[in-house]
């Protein structure tokens, strides 16, 4: 049941990002999109660490998160949001 909640929240976040970015045309550098991306990445990383069954089904969520992520903008030594999404995608595939 816990994994179902994780997946439900991940797909909900991906839908919100897709609607705000693709339909409404909100740029990825806005605070709202950046917060959704960071929340999705944190949730996806937690799902990957717990090795939840069916995590490979989250490829659409990872893709949408990576597309909506703004490039750069982090301190040196840390992965930016796109690099975090690519790392998750590599883990999935």
C-alpha positions in Angstrom: 0.0 0.0 0.0 2.9 2.4 0.7 4.3 1.9 -2.7 1.0 2.8 -4.2 0.9 6.1 -2.3 4.4 6.9 -3.6 3.5 6.2 -7.2 0.2 8.1 -6.9 2.0 11.2 -5.5 4.7 10.9 -8.2 2.2 10.7 -11.1 0.2 13.6 -9.5 3.4 15.8 -9.4 4.2 14.9 -13.0 0.7 15.8 -14.2 1.0 19.2 -12.4 4.4 19.8 -13.9 3.1 18.9 -17.4 0.0 21.1 -17.1 1.9 24.1 -15.8 4.8 23.8 -18.2 3.4 22.4 -21.4 -0.2 23.7 -21.3 0.2 27.0 -19.5 3.7 27.7 -20.7 5.2 28.4 -17.3 9.1 28.6 -17.7 11.2 26.1 -15.7 12.9 28.8 -13.8 9.8 29.9 -11.9 9.5 29.0 -8.3 6.4 26.9 -8.7 8.0 24.6 -11.3 11.3 24.4 -9.4 9.5 23.3 -6.2 7.5 20.7 -8.1 10.6 19.4 -9.7 12.5 19.2 -6.4 9.6 17.5 -4.7 9.3 14.9 -7.5 13.1 14.3 -7.5 13.1 13.8 -3.7 10.2 11.4 -3.9 11.7 9.5 -6.8 15.0 9.2 -5.1 13.3 7.8 -2.0 11.4 5.3 -4.1 14.7 4.2 -5.8 16.5 3.8 -2.4 13.6 1.7 -1.1 13.7 -0.4 -4.3 9.9 -0.4 -4.5 8.3 -2.9 -6.8 7.3 -1.4 -10.1 9.7 1.5 -9.9 10.5 0.9 -13.6 7.0 2.2 -14.3 8.0 5.6 -13.2 9.9 6.4 -16.4 7.3 8.9 -17.6 7.5 10.7 -14.3 11.3 10.8 -14.5 11.2 12.1 -18.1 8.6 14.8 -17.3 10.6 15.9 -14.3 13.8 16.1 -16.4 12.1 18.1 -19.1 10.7 20.6 -16.6 13.9 20.9 -14.7 15.9 24.2 -15.0 19.5 23.6 -16.0 22.2 24.6 -13.5 21.7 26.9 -10.5 23.3 24.8 -7.8 26.4 25.0 -5.7 29.5 23.4 -7.0 29.9 19.7 -6.1 26.1 19.1 -6.2 24.1 17.6 -9.0 21.7 19.9 -10.7 18.1 18.8 -11.1 18.6 17.4 -14.7 21.6 15.4 -13.6 19.6 14.0 -10.7 16.9 13.0 -13.1 19.4 11.4 -15.5 20.9 9.4 -12.6 17.4 8.1 -11.7 16.7 7.3 -15.3 19.9 5.3 -15.5 19.0 3.5 -12.3 15.6 2.6 -13.8 16.8 1.4 -17.1 
